[in-house]
Amino acid sequence: MPIVWRLSEIMARQGVKGADLVEKLGLTKESVSRLKNRRTMPVIGPERLEALLTALNDAAKKNGETVRINDLIDWQGGTND
């Protein structure tokens, strides 16, 4: 089973718009849209992941929340048969 990417859900919960990530991450609208709409975890480098978490946490602070890496992913794992 894949690792499910939950960026869209986190963005909605924290009130983060795609334009916010375009500005904070320095990506194009198309890149943010692809990142947001993925169903499985994308290949993403540590610097970009840290920048993404920082941007999400900037919004989460307004709600008194924190976004952690494990909020972004959900492992629909099976067994090691």
N, C-alpha and C positions, 0 to 999 in steps of 0.2 A: 504494500500500500504506500502511496506517496505521502510526503509531508505537505499538509494543506497550508497554503499561504493565506493569512487572514488580514492583510493590509486594508482591504476595502472596508471590512467590518470595524477595524480599529479607527480608521479615518472617520467613519460615520459616527461612531460612539464619541469621539473626541472633537467633532466638528471641524475636522481638517479638510480643506478643499484641495483639489489637485493643484490649483494655482499657488497655494501655500508651499507645496513641495517643490514646484518648479522654481520658485524664488529661493528657498532655503537650500535645495540640493544642486541648483544650477543645471537642471535637466530640461529637456524640451517637454512640451505638453504631451507629445506622443509617447515619450519615454515614461513619464509619470503614469499616463493612462495604461500602458502595457504593464507596468509594475503593479499598479493598483488592481487590475482586472485578472491577474494570474490566478489560477486555481491551485497550482502547486508552487512550492518554494523555488524562486529563481536562483540562479547562480549569482551571488552578490558578494563583493569583496568586503573585507572588514571595515575599511574606511567609509564606504558607502552605507553599510549597515549602521555604523555608529552615527553617521550624519542623519540617517532616516530616523533612528531612535531619538536623537536629540531634537529633531523637528517635531516628532510626535509628542515628546515629553514637554516641549514648550507649550503645546496646546493642552495637554493633560493637566499641567499644573493649575490651570484656570479652574479645573473641575476637582482639584485636590487629589488627583490620581497620578499614577506612574505607569508608563508603558515599558514592559520588559521584553526581551527577545522571545521569551516563551509565550507572550501574548500574541506575537505575530505568526507563530507556527503551531500546528496541531498535527501530531503524528498519529496517523490512522494505522498503527502497526499491527502486525500479525505475530506469528510465532517464528522461531528459527528452525523450522522443520527441514 
